[in-house]
Amino acid sequence: MPSICCALGCDNSKSQRNGLTFYNIPKNTECHQKWIAAIKRDHWNPIEHSRLPYPY
């Protein structure tokens, strides 16, 4: 499955841009909830392949 950003309005993908690292949403309950809140998507739950990029 390709790495595509799950943030609202973001269309970054691993194949589209070099220099991006994609991270899985943590499974740890506390971190998981913080990431979901930061993504700011209404009525959304991540799936196994949900990712967020970080440029370096």
N, C-alpha and C positions, 0 to 999 in steps of 0.2 A: 504494500500500500504506500503511495507517495506521501511525503511529508508536506502537508498544507496547513497553514495557520488557521486556528479555529476562532480567533478573535473577530468580533463583529467589524466589518469593513476592511479587514486585512486580507490581501490576496497573495501574500508571499508564499512561495513554495520552494522546496529544496532544488528542484530542477531549474527554477527561474532565476535565482540569485545565488551567487557564490558568497561565501563569508557568513552564511547563516548556520547556526546550530539549532536544531529543533529539540525541544524538551517535552517529555511526557508530563501530564498533569500528575502530581504525586498521589499515591494511594493513601498515605497517612491522613487520617481524618481531619486534623487541624489544618495542615498545609493544604489539603485538597479543598476545603471550604474557602480558604483565603484566596487561592488561585481562581476558583469559580466566581467569587465576588469581584475580583479584579478584572475578569474577562467581561463582566457586565452584559451578559446576554440573558434576556428574559425567557423563562420557561425552557431552559436548555440544560441538558446533562451530557457530559463528555462521554465519548465512546472510547474503546481501547486505543484507537488510532488518533485521538485528538492530541494536537501538538501546538506549542507556542515557540516561535523563533526568538533567538537572541543574536544580534549581530556582534561580531568581534573584530 
